[in-house]
Amino acid sequence: MINLKYTHIKSINKTDLDELMPLLVKADAKIRNKNGEGAEYTGWIDLPVNYDKEEFARIKSAAKRIRTNSDVLLVIGIGGSYLGARAVIEFLYSSYYNQTKKDSPEIYFIGNSFSGDELNQVISLCEGKRVSVNVISKSGTTTESAIAFRFVRKYLEGRYTKEELKERIYTTTDKKSGALKTLADEEGYESFVIPDDIGGRFSVLTAVGLLPIAVSGADIDALMEGAAACRENLFADNLYNNAYTYALLRNAFLKKGKFVEVLASYDPSFRFMGEWFKQLFGESEGKQKKGILPASVIFSTDLHSLGQFIQDGSPVLFETVCRQSVSAKNPVVPNDEKNTDKLNYLAGETMDSINNKAFLGTLLAHADGGTETIIVEYSEKNEFSLGELIYFFFIACAASGYILGVNPFDQPGVEAYKKNMFALLGKPGSEERKAELEKKLTLFDI
């Protein structure tokens, strides 16, 4: 169960939330009836209870093969094609997954930048190891990923026969068409589907995220069960569910001039969940000169960097803290006879207890400084709880976008940089645009 705590917030009252209720009523109808703006991309709503069971079984079978015949899995994708899977794996196993999960292949995520250094480094890590690849792209022509796949295919072709590559290259792409689908059919690669009705940032519970997650050894059945349980609970609570309340609070803060949301966690394993959150909300709401800018931090680490601004800087932000409500086993601070560091007063305390006091102390300090905090609690660090949390944010994001007055499921602004980049690179047909852009660049003296 995902719990929401906000009664300590003083700047938002019942009247503020009531004023937004008519917008929430409309948002709820659009979500339940799947008839709002972007309705063609709302397949994620029923996905936890209405997914392709045959493909799900194939995902588990492919993951088992990869775990058996590979030391490394390269996941090639950008944006929603990698963030969700990486967030889940690091949440469950920490950023040290590759060093500590000895019973599973190492997993490296590439094709999410144009860095040649990173590409070379990852390929060098594959030397002497058995390698499989999961390339993820709806079209197969996403530039960052397509370039990376071209390099990786060339590398693998030097190590494996064409027949062997059929057992090592897996594609996740469009069901019927596109460059990657065509290649998979021609070469005999096993292919999984990116559904037409689910956009990239909502795709972690499809094959996009599930194959890499299953390769890590995670229980994808429990992940889906958690999402299904959250779906049932949220819709049963109608307008007064926690995801909708969170959406109302976000928009109430925005009306008071708080246009930055800082997602915080006191667990370093949550770092890429923060990255996933930033894409989910940033790409869904940042339109028509509207929206809340999503940021993310890990405390107490970032209290020693961004903490000063959050505490005492421009009053433009609010916090959302994600925290685990059920403690795991954790180390106890030992006693030191010399007590040189003067910390014996902590002897016998668990690290979790100290972390909790850091949270409470920060909560109070930030409130005194004018930065208020919404608290989102998940139960445990396991697949079921994470499935709940993912679905909670999905529903909250859709509702918040509709309340804001934008289509939460498109991303028109993302295409602008691509058009410019393609023209500057000399893509056929863009010669006139290239000349215009190069003329503009002279003004920048670059």
C-alpha positions in Angstrom: 0.0 0.0 0.0 1.3 3.5 -0.9 0.6 6.0 1.9 0.6 9.7 1.6 1.4 12.1 4.5 0.7 15.8 4.1 -1.2 17.1 7.1 1.9 18.8 8.4 1.8 21.2 5.3 0.6 24.6 6.4 0.6 26.7 3.2 -2.1 24.6 1.6 -5.5 24.2 3.1 -8.7 22.4 2.3 -10.0 25.4 0.3 -7.0 25.2 -2.0 -7.6 21.6 -2.7 -11.4 22.1 -3.1 -10.8 24.8 -5.7 -9.0 22.2 -7.9 -11.6 19.4 -7.4 -13.7 20.3 -10.5 -10.6 19.8 -12.6 -9.9 16.5 -10.8 -13.4 15.3 -11.5 -12.8 15.9 -15.2 -9.3 14.3 -15.0 -10.7 11.2 -13.3 -13.4 10.8 -16.0 -10.7 11.0 -18.7 -8.6 8.4 -17.0 -11.4 5.9 -16.3 -13.1 6.3 -19.6 -9.8 6.7 -21.6 -11.3 9.5 -23.6 -9.1 12.5 -22.7 -6.3 14.2 -24.7 -3.8 11.5 -25.7 -6.3 8.7 -25.0 -4.6 6.6 -27.7 -1.7 6.2 -25.2 -3.6 5.0 -22.2 -3.0 1.3 -22.5 -0.9 1.4 -19.3 -4.0 2.0 -17.3 -5.2 -1.6 -17.5 -1.9 -3.2 -18.3 -1.3 -4.8 -14.9 -4.4 -6.9 -15.3 -4.6 -7.1 -19.0 -1.2 -7.9 -20.4 -0.1 -10.4 -23.1 0.4 -13.6 -21.1 2.0 -15.4 -24.0 4.6 -12.7 -24.5 5.1 -12.4 -20.7 6.0 -16.2 -20.7 8.4 -15.6 -23.6 10.1 -12.8 -21.7 10.7 -15.1 -18.8 12.0 -17.8 -21.1 14.4 -15.4 -22.9 15.6 -14.0 -19.6 16.4 -17.6 -18.4 18.4 -18.3 -21.6 20.3 -15.0 -21.2 21.1 -15.8 -17.5 22.3 -19.2 -18.6 24.4 -18.4 -21.7 25.7 -14.9 -21.0 28.0 -13.0 -18.6 26.9 -9.6 -19.9 23.6 -8.1 -21.2 23.9 -4.9 -23.1 20.6 -2.9 -23.1 20.5 -0.4 -25.9 17.9 2.3 -25.6 17.3 5.9 -24.5 14.6 7.7 -22.4 11.8 5.4 -21.5 13.6 2.6 -23.3 16.1 2.3 -20.5 15.3 4.5 -17.5 12.6 2.3 -16.1 14.6 -1.0 -16.2 17.7 0.6 -14.8 15.6 2.3 -12.0 14.0 -1.0 -11.0 17.3 -3.0 -11.0 19.1 -0.4 -9.0 16.2 0.0 -6.6 16.2 -3.7 -5.9 19.9 -4.4 -5.9 21.7 -1.0 -5.6 24.0 0.7 -8.1 26.5 -2.0 -7.3 24.4 -4.7 -9.0 27.1 -5.6 -11.5 29.6 -6.2 -8.7 27.4 -7.9 -6.2 24.8 -10.0 -8.1 27.1 -12.9 -9.0 24.3 -15.2 -10.0 23.2 -12.9 -12.8 24.8 -11.4 -15.9 26.3 -7.9 -15.6 23.9 -5.4 -17.2 25.1 -2.2 -19.0 22.9 0.4 -20.4 24.2 2.1 -23.5 22.8 4.0 -26.5 21.5 6.8 -24.3 24.1 9.4 -25.3 26.6 10.2 -28.1 29.6 9.5 -25.9 32.2 7.5 -27.8 34.2 7.1 -24.6 31.4 5.4 -22.8 30.6 3.1 -25.7 34.3 2.1 -26.0 34.5 1.5 -22.2 31.4 -0.7 -22.1 32.6 -2.8 -25.2 36.0 -3.2 -23.5 34.2 -4.7 -20.5 32.7 -7.4 -22.7 36.1 -8.8 -23.7 36.5 -12.4 -22.7 32.8 -12.6 -21.7 29.7 -14.1 -23.2 27.5 -11.2 -24.4 23.8 -10.8 -25.3 22.0 -7.7 -26.4 18.6 -6.2 -26.0 18.0 -3.3 -28.3 14.9 -1.3 -27.6 13.4 1.2 -30.1 9.9 1.7 -31.5 11.2 2.7 -34.9 14.7 1.4 -34.9 16.0 4.7 -36.1 16.4 6.6 -32.7 19.8 8.1 -33.4 21.6 7.5 -30.1 20.4 3.9 -29.9 20.8 3.0 -33.6 24.4 4.2 -33.7 25.2 2.2 -30.5 23.6 -0.9 -32.0 25.5 -0.5 -35.2 28.8 -0.5 -33.2 27.7 -3.4 -31.0 26.5 -5.5 -34.0 29.9 -5.0 -35.7 31.7 -6.1 -32.5 29.5 -9.2 -32.0 29.8 -10.2 -35.7 33.5 -10.5 -35.1 32.9 -12.9 -32.2 29.9 -14.9 -33.2 28.5 -16.6 -36.3 25.2 -15.5 -37.8 23.4 -18.5 -36.2 24.9 -17.7 -32.8 23.7 -14.1 -33.0 20.1 -15.4 -33.2 20.5 -16.6 -29.7 22.2 -13.4 -28.4 20.3 -10.4 -30.0 16.8 -9.6 -28.8 14.8 -6.7 -30.1 12.0 -4.8 -28.4 10.2 -2.8 -31.1 7.0 -2.2 -33.0 4.8 -5.2 -33.6 4.5 -4.8 -37.3 6.8 -2.3 -38.9 10.0 -0.2 -38.6 13.6 -0.6 -39.3 14.3 -2.7 -36.2 11.4 -5.0 -36.8 12.5 -5.5 -40.4 16.0 -6.3 -39.3 14.8 -8.7 -36.6 12.6 -10.6 -39.1 15.4 -10.7 -41.7 18.0 -12.0 -39.2 15.8 -14.2 -37.1 16.2 -12.3 -33.8 13.6 -12.9 -31.2 11.4 -9.8 -31.0 9.2 -8.4 -28.2 6.5 -5.7 -28.6 6.4 -2.0 -27.7 2.6 -1.6 -27.5 1.1 1.1 -29.8 -1.0 2.4 -26.9 1.8 2.9 -24.4 4.3 5.7 -24.6 8.0 5.3 -23.7 7.8 6.9 -20.2 4.9 4.6 -19.2 6.5 1.5 -20.7 8.5 0.0 -17.8 5.8 -2.7 -17.2 5.9 -3.8 -20.8 8.6 -5.9 -22.5 10.6 -2.6 -22.7 11.4 -2.9 -19.0 10.5 -6.4 -18.1 13.2 -8.3 -20.1 16.2 -6.6 -18.6 14.5 -6.6 -15.2 13.9 -10.4 -15.5 17.5 -11.0 -16.6 18.6 -9.3 -13.3 16.8 -12.1 -11.4 14.0 -9.9 -10.2 10.5 -11.4 -9.9 8.5 -9.7 -12.7 5.3 -11.5 -11.6 5.5 -9.8 -8.2 6.2 -6.5 -9.9 3.0 -6.8 -12.0 1.0 -8.0 -9.0 2.0 -4.9 -7.0 0.9 -2.6 -9.9 -2.4 -4.5 -10.2 -3.0 -4.2 -6.4 -2.3 -0.4 -6.5 -4.6 -0.1 -9.5 -7.4 -1.8 -7.7 -7.0 0.3 -4.5 -6.8 3.6 -6.3 -9.8 3.1 -8.5 -11.8 1.7 -5.5 -11.1 4.9 -3.6 -12.5 7.0 -6.4 -11.7 10.7 -6.2 -10.1 10.4 -2.8 -7.2 8.1 -3.6 -3.7 9.0 -2.6 -2.5 9.4 -6.2 -5.2 12.0 -6.9 -4.5 13.8 -3.7 -0.8 13.9 -4.6 -1.8 15.4 -8.0 -3.9 18.0 -6.3 -1.1 19.0 -3.9 1.3 19.4 -6.7 -1.0 21.7 -8.6 -1.9 23.6 -5.4 1.8 24.3 -4.8 2.2 25.4 -8.4 -0.7 27.9 -7.9 1.3 29.4 -5.0 4.4 29.9 -7.2 6.2 26.7 -6.3 7.1 25.5 -9.8 10.0 23.1 -8.9 9.4 19.7 -7.3 12.4 18.0 -5.7 11.9 14.3 -5.3 14.1 13.1 -2.4 15.0 9.8 -1.0 17.3 8.8 1.8 18.3 5.6 0.0 21.1 5.8 -2.6 19.4 2.9 -4.4 16.6 5.3 -5.3 18.8 7.5 -7.5 17.6 6.2 -10.8 14.0 6.1 -9.7 14.5 9.9 -9.4 15.8 9.9 -13.0 12.8 7.9 -14.1 10.5 10.3 -12.2 12.0 13.3 -13.9 11.3 11.9 -17.4 7.8 10.8 -16.4 6.7 14.1 -15.0 8.9 16.5 -17.1 7.9 15.0 -20.4 4.3 14.7 -19.4 3.7 18.2 -18.0 6.3 20.5 -19.6 4.1 21.9 -22.4 2.4 25.2 -23.4 4.8 27.1 -21.1 3.2 25.2 -18.2 4.3 22.6 -15.7 6.4 21.8 -12.6 10.1 21.3 -13.1 11.0 17.9 -11.6 14.4 17.5 -9.9 15.8 14.7 -7.7 18.2 14.4 -4.8 19.6 11.7 -2.5 19.8 12.7 1.1 21.7 13.0 3.2 24.3 13.1 0.4 22.8 16.1 -1.4 22.2 18.0 1.9 25.9 18.8 1.6 25.5 20.3 -1.9 21.9 21.3 -2.9 20.8 21.4 0.8 21.8 25.0 1.2 19.6 26.1 -1.8 16.6 23.9 -0.7 16.8 25.3 2.8 17.6 28.9 2.1 17.4 29.7 -1.6 14.7 31.1 -3.9 11.3 30.0 -2.5 10.3 28.3 -5.8 10.2 24.7 -4.7 8.5 22.0 -2.7 9.7 18.5 -1.8 8.3 15.0 -2.2 10.1 12.5 -0.1 9.8 8.8 -1.0 10.6 6.6 2.0 10.4 3.0 3.0 8.0 2.3 5.9 9.3 -1.2 6.9 12.9 -1.3 8.0 15.3 -3.9 6.8 18.1 -5.5 8.7 20.9 -3.0 9.0 24.2 -2.4 10.7 24.5 -1.2 14.3 27.0 1.5 15.2 29.8 -0.1 17.2 31.3 1.2 20.4 34.8 2.7 20.3 36.8 2.7 23.6 38.8 5.8 22.6 35.7 7.7 21.3 38.0 9.9 19.3 35.2 11.0 17.0 32.9 11.7 20.0 30.2 9.4 18.5 29.8 6.9 21.3 26.4 8.4 22.0 25.3 6.6 18.8 26.7 3.2 19.8 24.0 0.6 19.5 21.9 2.7 17.1 21.1 1.2 13.7 21.9 3.0 10.5 18.2 3.0 9.7 17.5 4.8 12.9 20.1 7.4 12.2 18.8 7.9 8.7 15.3 8.4 10.0 16.5 11.1 12.4 18.2 12.8 9.5 14.9 12.7 7.7 13.0 14.2 10.6 15.6 16.8 11.3 15.6 17.8 7.6 11.8 17.9 7.5 11.7 20.4 10.4 14.6 22.5 9.1 13.1 22.8 5.6 9.7 23.7 7.0 11.3 26.4 9.0 13.0 27.6 5.9 9.7 27.7 3.9 10.2 24.5 1.9 7.3 22.1 2.6 7.3 18.3 2.1 4.9 15.7 0.8 5.7 12.2 2.0 5.1 9.2 -0.1 5.6 5.9 1.7 6.1 2.4 0.1 6.3 -0.7 2.3 9.5 -2.6 1.5 12.3 -2.8 -1.0 10.9 -5.6 -3.1 9.2 -6.1 -6.4 5.6 -5.9 -5.2 6.1 -2.6 -3.4 7.9 -1.2 -6.4 5.1 -2.2 -8.7 2.7 -0.3 -6.4 4.9 2.8 -6.4 5.4 2.8 -10.2 1.6 2.6 -10.8 1.0 5.2 -8.1 3.2 7.7 -10.0 1.6 6.7 -13.4 -1.9 7.6 -12.2 -0.7 10.7 -10.3 1.1 11.9 -13.4 -1.9 11.5 -15.7 -4.2 13.2 -13.3 -1.8 16.1 -12.6 -1.3 16.7 -16.3 -5.0 16.8 -17.0 -5.5 19.2 -14.0 -2.8 21.4 -15.4 -4.6 21.5 -18.7 -2.1 19.6 -21.0 -2.0 16.3 -22.8 0.1 14.2 -20.5 0.9 11.7 -23.2 2.6 13.6 -26.0 6.0 15.3 -26.2 6.1 17.7 -29.1 9.1 19.7 -27.8 11.4 16.7 -27.9 11.4 16.7 -31.7 12.9 20.2 -32.0 16.5 19.3 -31.2 16.3 16.3 -33.4 15.4 18.3 -36.5 18.2 20.7 -35.9 20.7 17.9 -35.2 19.8 15.9 -38.3 20.1 19.0 -40.4 23.5 19.9 -39.0 24.7 16.3 -39.6 23.7 16.6 -43.2 20.7 14.2 -43.3 19.4 14.0 -46.9 16.6 16.4 -47.6 17.6 18.9 -44.9 20.1 20.9 -46.9 18.1 24.2 -46.8 17.5 23.9 -43.0 21.2 23.2 -42.5 22.2 26.4 -44.2 19.8 28.4 -42.1 21.0 26.8 -38.9 24.7 27.3 -39.7 23.9 31.0 -40.4 22.2 31.3 -37.0 25.2 29.6 -35.3 27.5 32.4 -36.4 25.6 34.7 -34.0 26.6 32.4 -31.2 30.3 32.5 -32.1 30.5 28.7 -31.7 
